[in-house]
Amino acid sequence: RSLVGSEMCIRDSFKTGLLLFLLGLFRVGFLDNILSRPLLAGFVNAVALIIMADQLDSVFGVPPEPNGEHGWRKAFYVVKNLDKTHLETFELGVIAVLIITAIQVVKNMWGHKFKFLKFIPPTLIVVVLGIITASQLRLDEHGIKAVSYTHLTLPTKRI
């Protein structure tokens, strides 16, 4: 039996957390001092661009690319199919980005005065607001796709 999306997500999150824990335990962070800053900056920016390109179809509400392309091919697919944008989904995505930006601006302006602001994660706030909004306004009835019920158990090991 193959793993469904939520099981793969839980498994991969667990493996990633375990890997990060082990890297910290064995103090592998020294590599940060060995590798040059421009190399690390380039790598981090490339990862950010790839993630952004992979999220474009979700933000614009464009139907998924039939060949399952990723990265720049997916970005070009979204640009070619902008006429199929689901307006409500796009508006929700723009609002989420604006909320994250507004929280970041408030943190930058008032963070020196109110130290607790540095501990407020803008992304978490948007996720919680999104969950509340989706459940209260029944956004799925307006054509906005959301993640449905997921099993909250760890997947079992299969041989």
Beta strands, then each sheet from edge to edge (+ up, - down):
end
